[in-house]
Amino acid sequence: MKSNMLFLRKFPKDAGGLHIVYEPYTFDNMFRLLLKSGMCSESVLSYMVAHCSLSAVVFQDRIHNKRYRELSVEDVLPPDEASRKARLIHDLMDVAGLIH
């Protein structure tokens, strides 16, 4: 893994090793961080489709409707904060029984 992408280690993963991206907030943060690491939008999209477990909501709202094109690096969170928020959202969904 490239050194500018080490932040991905802190994002939650499923049993198969895919990053868990079940809601738009995590998708947006991860997408922006990957843009900031030097990837173009289409490369980021390809990476996320290949390395993330995406919910139907995320896939339809961000990918199918092409809303990922509206995301830019200007609104990027620091990597540690983005990964902590992703972990918190994941844990809350797990406690609520929304993740199987």
NUTIVEX-560842 format. One record per atom (N, C-alpha, C): residue in one letter; x, y, z; atom name. Coordinates in Angstrom, 1 decimal. Layout:
@r: A | east: X | north: Y | up: Z | a: CA
...
***
This chain:
@r: M | east: 0.8 | north: -1.2 | up: 0.0 | a: N
@r: M | east: 0.0 | north: 0.0 | up: 0.0 | a: CA
@r: M | east: 0.9 | north: 1.2 | up: 0.0 | a: C
@r: K | east: 0.6 | north: 2.2 | up: -0.8 | a: N
@r: K | east: 1.4 | north: 3.4 | up: -0.9 | a: CA
@r: K | east: 1.3 | north: 4.1 | up: 0.4 | a: C
@r: S | east: 2.4 | north: 4.9 | up: 0.7 | a: N
@r: S | east: 2.4 | north: 5.6 | up: 2.0 | a: CA
@r: S | east: 1.4 | north: 6.6 | up: 2.1 | a: C
@r: N | east: 0.9 | north: 7.2 | up: 1.0 | a: N
@r: N | east: -0.1 | north: 8.3 | up: 1.1 | a: CA
@r: N | east: -1.5 | north: 7.7 | up: 1.2 | a: C
@r: M | east: -1.6 | north: 6.3 | up: 1.2 | a: N
@r: M | east: -2.9 | north: 5.7 | up: 1.4 | a: CA
@r: M | east: -2.9 | north: 4.8 | up: 2.7 | a: C
@r: L | east: -2.0 | north: 5.0 | up: 3.6 | a: N
@r: L | east: -2.0 | north: 4.2 | up: 4.8 | a: CA
@r: L | east: -3.2 | north: 4.5 | up: 5.7 | a: C
@r: F | east: -3.8 | north: 5.6 | up: 5.5 | a: N
@r: F | east: -5.0 | north: 6.0 | up: 6.3 | a: CA
@r: F | east: -6.1 | north: 4.9 | up: 6.1 | a: C
@r: L | east: -6.1 | north: 4.2 | up: 5.0 | a: N
@r: L | east: -7.1 | north: 3.2 | up: 4.7 | a: CA
@r: L | east: -7.1 | north: 2.0 | up: 5.7 | a: C
@r: R | east: -6.0 | north: 1.8 | up: 6.4 | a: N
@r: R | east: -5.8 | north: 0.7 | up: 7.4 | a: CA
@r: R | east: -6.8 | north: 1.0 | up: 8.5 | a: C
@r: K | east: -7.1 | north: 2.2 | up: 8.8 | a: N
@r: K | east: -8.0 | north: 2.6 | up: 10.0 | a: CA
@r: K | east: -9.5 | north: 2.5 | up: 9.7 | a: C
@r: F | east: -9.8 | north: 2.4 | up: 8.4 | a: N
@r: F | east: -11.3 | north: 2.3 | up: 8.1 | a: CA
@r: F | east: -11.7 | north: 0.8 | up: 8.4 | a: C
@r: P | east: -13.0 | north: 0.7 | up: 8.9 | a: N
@r: P | east: -13.5 | north: -0.7 | up: 9.2 | a: CA
@r: P | east: -13.5 | north: -1.6 | up: 8.0 | a: C
@r: K | east: -13.3 | north: -2.9 | up: 8.2 | a: N
@r: K | east: -13.3 | north: -3.9 | up: 7.1 | a: CA
@r: K | east: -14.2 | north: -5.0 | up: 7.5 | a: C
@r: D | east: -14.8 | north: -5.7 | up: 6.5 | a: N
@r: D | east: -15.6 | north: -6.9 | up: 6.8 | a: CA
@r: D | east: -14.7 | north: -8.1 | up: 6.8 | a: C
@r: A | east: -15.3 | north: -9.3 | up: 7.0 | a: N
@r: A | east: -14.5 | north: -10.5 | up: 7.2 | a: CA
@r: A | east: -13.7 | north: -10.8 | up: 5.9 | a: C
@r: G | east: -14.1 | north: -10.3 | up: 4.7 | a: N
@r: G | east: -13.4 | north: -10.6 | up: 3.5 | a: CA
@r: G | east: -12.3 | north: -9.6 | up: 3.2 | a: C
@r: G | east: -12.1 | north: -8.6 | up: 4.1 | a: N
@r: G | east: -11.1 | north: -7.6 | up: 3.9 | a: CA
@r: G | east: -11.5 | north: -6.4 | up: 3.1 | a: C
@r: L | east: -12.8 | north: -6.3 | up: 2.8 | a: N
@r: L | east: -13.3 | north: -5.1 | up: 2.1 | a: CA
@r: L | east: -13.6 | north: -4.0 | up: 3.0 | a: C
@r: H | east: -13.4 | north: -2.8 | up: 2.7 | a: N
@r: H | east: -13.7 | north: -1.6 | up: 3.5 | a: CA
@r: H | east: -15.3 | north: -1.5 | up: 3.5 | a: C
@r: I | east: -15.8 | north: -1.3 | up: 4.7 | a: N
@r: I | east: -17.3 | north: -1.2 | up: 4.9 | a: CA
@r: I | east: -17.7 | north: 0.2 | up: 4.6 | a: C
@r: V | east: -18.5 | north: 0.4 | up: 3.6 | a: N
@r: V | east: -19.0 | north: 1.7 | up: 3.2 | a: CA
@r: V | east: -20.5 | north: 1.5 | up: 2.9 | a: C
@r: Y | east: -21.3 | north: 1.6 | up: 4.0 | a: N
@r: Y | east: -22.7 | north: 1.3 | up: 4.0 | a: CA
@r: Y | east: -23.5 | north: 2.6 | up: 4.0 | a: C
@r: E | east: -22.9 | north: 3.8 | up: 4.1 | a: N
@r: E | east: -23.7 | north: 5.0 | up: 4.1 | a: CA
@r: E | east: -22.9 | north: 6.1 | up: 3.4 | a: C
@r: P | east: -23.6 | north: 7.1 | up: 2.8 | a: N
@r: P | east: -22.9 | north: 8.1 | up: 2.0 | a: CA
@r: P | east: -21.8 | north: 8.9 | up: 2.7 | a: C
@r: Y | east: -21.9 | north: 9.1 | up: 4.0 | a: N
@r: Y | east: -20.9 | north: 9.9 | up: 4.7 | a: CA
@r: Y | east: -19.5 | north: 9.3 | up: 4.6 | a: C
@r: T | east: -19.5 | north: 8.0 | up: 4.9 | a: N
@r: T | east: -18.2 | north: 7.3 | up: 4.8 | a: CA
@r: T | east: -17.7 | north: 7.3 | up: 3.3 | a: C
@r: F | east: -18.6 | north: 7.0 | up: 2.4 | a: N
@r: F | east: -18.2 | north: 7.0 | up: 1.0 | a: CA
@r: F | east: -17.6 | north: 8.4 | up: 0.6 | a: C
@r: D | east: -18.2 | north: 9.5 | up: 1.0 | a: N
@r: D | east: -17.7 | north: 10.8 | up: 0.6 | a: CA
@r: D | east: -16.4 | north: 11.1 | up: 1.2 | a: C
@r: N | east: -16.2 | north: 10.7 | up: 2.5 | a: N
@r: N | east: -14.9 | north: 11.0 | up: 3.2 | a: CA
@r: N | east: -13.8 | north: 10.1 | up: 2.6 | a: C
@r: M | east: -14.0 | north: 8.8 | up: 2.3 | a: N
@r: M | east: -13.0 | north: 8.0 | up: 1.7 | a: CA
@r: M | east: -12.7 | north: 8.5 | up: 0.3 | a: C
@r: F | east: -13.7 | north: 8.8 | up: -0.5 | a: N
@r: F | east: -13.5 | north: 9.3 | up: -1.8 | a: CA
@r: F | east: -12.6 | north: 10.5 | up: -1.8 | a: C
@r: R | east: -12.9 | north: 11.5 | up: -1.0 | a: N
@r: R | east: -12.1 | north: 12.7 | up: -0.9 | a: CA
@r: R | east: -10.7 | north: 12.5 | up: -0.5 | a: C
@r: L | east: -10.5 | north: 11.6 | up: 0.5 | a: N
@r: L | east: -9.1 | north: 11.2 | up: 0.9 | a: CA
@r: L | east: -8.3 | north: 10.6 | up: -0.2 | a: C
@r: L | east: -9.0 | north: 9.7 | up: -1.0 | a: N
@r: L | east: -8.3 | north: 9.1 | up: -2.1 | a: CA
@r: L | east: -8.0 | north: 10.1 | up: -3.2 | a: C
@r: L | east: -8.9 | north: 11.1 | up: -3.4 | a: N
@r: L | east: -8.6 | north: 12.1 | up: -4.4 | a: CA
@r: L | east: -7.4 | north: 12.9 | up: -3.9 | a: C
@r: K | east: -7.3 | north: 13.2 | up: -2.6 | a: N
@r: K | east: -6.2 | north: 14.0 | up: -2.0 | a: CA
@r: K | east: -4.9 | north: 13.2 | up: -2.2 | a: C
@r: S | east: -5.0 | north: 11.9 | up: -2.2 | a: N
@r: S | east: -3.8 | north: 11.1 | up: -2.3 | a: CA
@r: S | east: -3.2 | north: 11.1 | up: -3.7 | a: C
@r: G | east: -3.9 | north: 11.8 | up: -4.7 | a: N
@r: G | east: -3.4 | north: 11.9 | up: -6.0 | a: CA
@r: G | east: -4.1 | north: 11.2 | up: -7.1 | a: C
@r: M | east: -5.1 | north: 10.4 | up: -6.7 | a: N
@r: M | east: -5.9 | north: 9.7 | up: -7.7 | a: CA
@r: M | east: -6.9 | north: 10.6 | up: -8.4 | a: C
@r: C | east: -7.3 | north: 10.3 | up: -9.7 | a: N
@r: C | east: -8.3 | north: 11.0 | up: -10.3 | a: CA
@r: C | east: -9.7 | north: 10.4 | up: -9.9 | a: C
@r: S | east: -10.8 | north: 11.0 | up: -10.2 | a: N
@r: S | east: -12.1 | north: 10.6 | up: -9.8 | a: CA
@r: S | east: -12.4 | north: 9.2 | up: -10.3 | a: C
@r: E | east: -12.1 | north: 8.9 | up: -11.6 | a: N
@r: E | east: -12.4 | north: 7.6 | up: -12.2 | a: CA
@r: E | east: -11.6 | north: 6.5 | up: -11.5 | a: C
@r: S | east: -10.3 | north: 6.8 | up: -11.2 | a: N
@r: S | east: -9.5 | north: 5.8 | up: -10.5 | a: CA
@r: S | east: -10.0 | north: 5.5 | up: -9.1 | a: C
@r: V | east: -10.4 | north: 6.6 | up: -8.4 | a: N
@r: V | east: -11.0 | north: 6.4 | up: -7.1 | a: CA
@r: V | east: -12.2 | north: 5.6 | up: -7.1 | a: C
@r: L | east: -13.1 | north: 5.8 | up: -8.1 | a: N
@r: L | east: -14.3 | north: 5.1 | up: -8.2 | a: CA
@r: L | east: -14.0 | north: 3.6 | up: -8.5 | a: C
@r: S | east: -13.0 | north: 3.3 | up: -9.4 | a: N
@r: S | east: -12.6 | north: 1.9 | up: -9.6 | a: CA
@r: S | east: -12.1 | north: 1.3 | up: -8.4 | a: C
@r: Y | east: -11.2 | north: 2.0 | up: -7.7 | a: N
@r: Y | east: -10.7 | north: 1.5 | up: -6.4 | a: CA
@r: Y | east: -11.8 | north: 1.1 | up: -5.4 | a: C
@r: M | east: -12.7 | north: 2.0 | up: -5.2 | a: N
@r: M | east: -13.8 | north: 1.8 | up: -4.3 | a: CA
@r: M | east: -14.7 | north: 0.6 | up: -4.6 | a: C
@r: V | east: -15.0 | north: 0.5 | up: -5.9 | a: N
@r: V | east: -15.8 | north: -0.6 | up: -6.4 | a: CA
@r: V | east: -15.1 | north: -1.9 | up: -6.1 | a: C
@r: A | east: -13.8 | north: -2.0 | up: -6.3 | a: N
@r: A | east: -13.0 | north: -3.2 | up: -6.2 | a: CA
@r: A | east: -12.7 | north: -3.5 | up: -4.7 | a: C
@r: H | east: -12.5 | north: -2.5 | up: -3.9 | a: N
@r: H | east: -12.0 | north: -2.7 | up: -2.5 | a: CA
@r: H | east: -13.0 | north: -2.4 | up: -1.4 | a: C
@r: C | east: -14.2 | north: -2.1 | up: -1.7 | a: N
@r: C | east: -15.2 | north: -1.7 | up: -0.7 | a: CA
@r: C | east: -16.5 | north: -2.6 | up: -0.8 | a: C
@r: S | east: -17.0 | north: -2.8 | up: 0.4 | a: N
@r: S | east: -18.4 | north: -3.4 | up: 0.5 | a: CA
@r: S | east: -19.3 | north: -2.3 | up: 0.5 | a: C
@r: L | east: -20.1 | north: -2.1 | up: -0.6 | a: N
@r: L | east: -21.0 | north: -0.9 | up: -0.7 | a: CA
@r: L | east: -22.4 | north: -1.3 | up: -0.5 | a: C
@r: S | east: -23.2 | north: -0.5 | up: 0.2 | a: N
@r: S | east: -24.6 | north: -0.8 | up: 0.3 | a: CA
@r: S | east: -25.3 | north: -0.3 | up: -0.9 | a: C
@r: A | east: -26.5 | north: -0.8 | up: -1.1 | a: N
@r: A | east: -27.3 | north: -0.4 | up: -2.3 | a: CA
@r: A | east: -27.6 | north: 1.1 | up: -2.3 | a: C
@r: V | east: -27.8 | north: 1.6 | up: -1.1 | a: N
@r: V | east: -28.1 | north: 3.1 | up: -1.0 | a: CA
@r: V | east: -26.8 | north: 3.9 | up: -1.5 | a: C
@r: V | east: -25.7 | north: 3.5 | up: -1.1 | a: N
@r: V | east: -24.4 | north: 4.2 | up: -1.5 | a: CA
@r: V | east: -24.2 | north: 4.0 | up: -3.0 | a: C
@r: F | east: -24.4 | north: 2.7 | up: -3.5 | a: N
@r: F | east: -24.2 | north: 2.5 | up: -4.9 | a: CA
@r: F | east: -25.1 | north: 3.3 | up: -5.8 | a: C
@r: Q | east: -26.4 | north: 3.3 | up: -5.4 | a: N
@r: Q | east: -27.4 | north: 4.1 | up: -6.2 | a: CA
@r: Q | east: -27.2 | north: 5.6 | up: -6.1 | a: C
@r: D | east: -27.1 | north: 6.1 | up: -4.9 | a: N
@r: D | east: -27.0 | north: 7.5 | up: -4.7 | a: CA
@r: D | east: -25.7 | north: 8.1 | up: -5.1 | a: C
@r: R | east: -24.6 | north: 7.5 | up: -4.9 | a: N
@r: R | east: -23.3 | north: 8.1 | up: -5.2 | a: CA
@r: R | east: -22.7 | north: 7.6 | up: -6.5 | a: C
@r: I | east: -22.9 | north: 6.4 | up: -6.9 | a: N
@r: I | east: -22.3 | north: 5.8 | up: -8.1 | a: CA
@r: I | east: -23.2 | north: 5.9 | up: -9.3 | a: C
@r: H | east: -24.4 | north: 5.2 | up: -9.2 | a: N
@r: H | east: -25.3 | north: 5.2 | up: -10.3 | a: CA
@r: H | east: -25.8 | north: 6.6 | up: -10.7 | a: C
@r: N | east: -26.1 | north: 7.4 | up: -9.7 | a: N
@r: N | east: -26.5 | north: 8.8 | up: -10.0 | a: CA
@r: N | east: -25.4 | north: 9.7 | up: -10.3 | a: C
@r: K | east: -24.1 | north: 9.2 | up: -10.2 | a: N
@r: K | east: -22.9 | north: 10.0 | up: -10.5 | a: CA
@r: K | east: -22.7 | north: 11.2 | up: -9.6 | a: C
@r: R | east: -23.1 | north: 11.1 | up: -8.4 | a: N
@r: R | east: -22.9 | north: 12.2 | up: -7.5 | a: CA
@r: R | east: -21.5 | north: 12.2 | up: -7.0 | a: C
@r: Y | east: -20.7 | north: 11.1 | up: -7.2 | a: N
@r: Y | east: -19.3 | north: 11.2 | up: -6.8 | a: CA
@r: Y | east: -18.6 | north: 12.2 | up: -7.6 | a: C
@r: R | east: -19.1 | north: 12.6 | up: -8.7 | a: N
@r: R | east: -18.4 | north: 13.7 | up: -9.5 | a: CA
@r: R | east: -18.4 | north: 15.0 | up: -8.9 | a: C
@r: E | east: -19.4 | north: 15.2 | up: -7.9 | a: N
@r: E | east: -19.5 | north: 16.5 | up: -7.2 | a: CA
@r: E | east: -18.5 | north: 16.6 | up: -6.1 | a: C
@r: L | east: -17.8 | north: 15.5 | up: -5.7 | a: N
@r: L | east: -16.9 | north: 15.5 | up: -4.5 | a: CA
@r: L | east: -15.6 | north: 16.1 | up: -4.9 | a: C
@r: S | east: -15.0 | north: 16.9 | up: -4.0 | a: N
@r: S | east: -13.7 | north: 17.5 | up: -4.3 | a: CA
@r: S | east: -12.9 | north: 17.4 | up: -3.0 | a: C
@r: V | east: -11.6 | north: 17.8 | up: -3.1 | a: N
@r: V | east: -10.7 | north: 17.7 | up: -2.0 | a: CA
@r: V | east: -10.9 | north: 18.9 | up: -1.1 | a: C
@r: E | east: -11.6 | north: 19.9 | up: -1.5 | a: N
@r: E | east: -11.7 | north: 21.1 | up: -0.6 | a: CA
@r: E | east: -12.4 | north: 20.7 | up: 0.8 | a: C
@r: D | east: -13.3 | north: 19.8 | up: 0.8 | a: N
@r: D | east: -14.0 | north: 19.5 | up: 2.0 | a: CA
@r: D | east: -13.5 | north: 18.2 | up: 2.7 | a: C
@r: V | east: -12.3 | north: 17.8 | up: 2.4 | a: N
@r: V | east: -11.7 | north: 16.6 | up: 3.0 | a: CA
@r: V | east: -11.4 | north: 16.8 | up: 4.5 | a: C
@r: L | east: -11.8 | north: 15.7 | up: 5.2 | a: N
@r: L | east: -11.4 | north: 15.7 | up: 6.7 | a: CA
@r: L | east: -10.0 | north: 15.1 | up: 6.8 | a: C
@r: P | east: -9.4 | north: 15.4 | up: 8.0 | a: N
@r: P | east: -8.1 | north: 14.7 | up: 8.2 | a: CA
@r: P | east: -8.3 | north: 13.2 | up: 8.3 | a: C
@r: P | east: -7.4 | north: 12.4 | up: 7.8 | a: N
@r: P | east: -7.6 | north: 11.0 | up: 7.7 | a: CA
@r: P | east: -8.0 | north: 10.3 | up: 9.0 | a: C
@r: D | east: -7.4 | north: 10.7 | up: 10.1 | a: N
@r: D | east: -7.7 | north: 10.1 | up: 11.4 | a: CA
@r: D | east: -9.1 | north: 10.4 | up: 11.8 | a: C
@r: E | east: -9.6 | north: 11.6 | up: 11.6 | a: N
@r: E | east: -11.0 | north: 12.0 | up: 11.9 | a: CA
@r: E | east: -12.0 | north: 11.2 | up: 11.0 | a: C
@r: A | east: -11.7 | north: 11.1 | up: 9.8 | a: N
@r: A | east: -12.6 | north: 10.4 | up: 8.8 | a: CA
@r: A | east: -12.7 | north: 9.0 | up: 9.2 | a: C
@r: S | east: -11.6 | north: 8.3 | up: 9.6 | a: N
@r: S | east: -11.6 | north: 6.9 | up: 9.9 | a: CA
@r: S | east: -12.3 | north: 6.7 | up: 11.2 | a: C
@r: R | east: -12.1 | north: 7.6 | up: 12.2 | a: N
@r: R | east: -12.8 | north: 7.5 | up: 13.5 | a: CA
@r: R | east: -14.3 | north: 7.6 | up: 13.3 | a: C
@r: K | east: -14.7 | north: 8.5 | up: 12.5 | a: N
@r: K | east: -16.2 | north: 8.7 | up: 12.2 | a: CA
@r: K | east: -16.7 | north: 7.5 | up: 11.5 | a: C
@r: A | east: -16.0 | north: 6.9 | up: 10.5 | a: N
@r: A | east: -16.4 | north: 5.7 | up: 9.8 | a: CA
@r: A | east: -16.6 | north: 4.6 | up: 10.8 | a: C
@r: R | east: -15.6 | north: 4.4 | up: 11.7 | a: N
@r: R | east: -15.7 | north: 3.3 | up: 12.7 | a: CA
@r: R | east: -16.9 | north: 3.6 | up: 13.7 | a: C
@r: L | east: -17.1 | north: 4.8 | up: 14.1 | a: N
@r: L | east: -18.3 | north: 5.1 | up: 15.0 | a: CA
@r: L | east: -19.6 | north: 4.8 | up: 14.3 | a: C
@r: I | east: -19.7 | north: 5.2 | up: 13.0 | a: N
@r: I | east: -21.0 | north: 4.9 | up: 12.3 | a: CA
@r: I | east: -21.1 | north: 3.4 | up: 12.1 | a: C
@r: H | east: -20.1 | north: 2.7 | up: 11.8 | a: N
@r: H | east: -20.1 | north: 1.2 | up: 11.7 | a: CA
@r: H | east: -20.6 | north: 0.6 | up: 13.0 | a: C
@r: D | east: -20.0 | north: 1.0 | up: 14.1 | a: N
@r: D | east: -20.3 | north: 0.4 | up: 15.4 | a: CA
@r: D | east: -21.7 | north: 0.7 | up: 15.8 | a: C
@r: L | east: -22.2 | north: 1.9 | up: 15.5 | a: N
@r: L | east: -23.6 | north: 2.3 | up: 15.8 | a: CA
@r: L | east: -24.6 | north: 1.4 | up: 15.0 | a: C
@r: M | east: -24.3 | north: 1.2 | up: 13.7 | a: N
@r: M | east: -25.1 | north: 0.4 | up: 12.9 | a: CA
@r: M | east: -25.1 | north: -1.1 | up: 13.4 | a: C
@r: D | east: -23.9 | north: -1.5 | up: 13.9 | a: N
@r: D | east: -23.8 | north: -2.9 | up: 14.4 | a: CA
@r: D | east: -24.7 | north: -3.1 | up: 15.6 | a: C
@r: V | east: -24.6 | north: -2.1 | up: 16.6 | a: N
@r: V | east: -25.3 | north: -2.2 | up: 17.8 | a: CA
@r: V | east: -26.8 | north: -2.1 | up: 17.5 | a: C
@r: A | east: -27.2 | north: -1.4 | up: 16.5 | a: N
@r: A | east: -28.7 | north: -1.3 | up: 16.1 | a: CA
@r: A | east: -29.1 | north: -2.5 | up: 15.4 | a: C
@r: G | east: -28.2 | north: -3.4 | up: 15.0 | a: N
@r: G | east: -28.6 | north: -4.6 | up: 14.3 | a: CA
@r: G | east: -28.8 | north: -4.4 | up: 12.8 | a: C
@r: L | east: -28.2 | north: -3.4 | up: 12.3 | a: N
@r: L | east: -28.3 | north: -3.1 | up: 10.9 | a: CA
@r: L | east: -27.2 | north: -3.8 | up: 10.0 | a: C
@r: I | east: -26.2 | north: -4.3 | up: 10.7 | a: N
@r: I | east: -25.1 | north: -5.0 | up: 10.0 | a: CA
@r: I | east: -25.2 | north: -6.5 | up: 10.5 | a: C
@r: H | east: -25.2 | north: -7.4 | up: 9.5 | a: N
@r: H | east: -25.3 | north: -8.8 | up: 9.8 | a: CA
@r: H | east: -24.0 | north: -9.5 | up: 9.7 | a: C
***
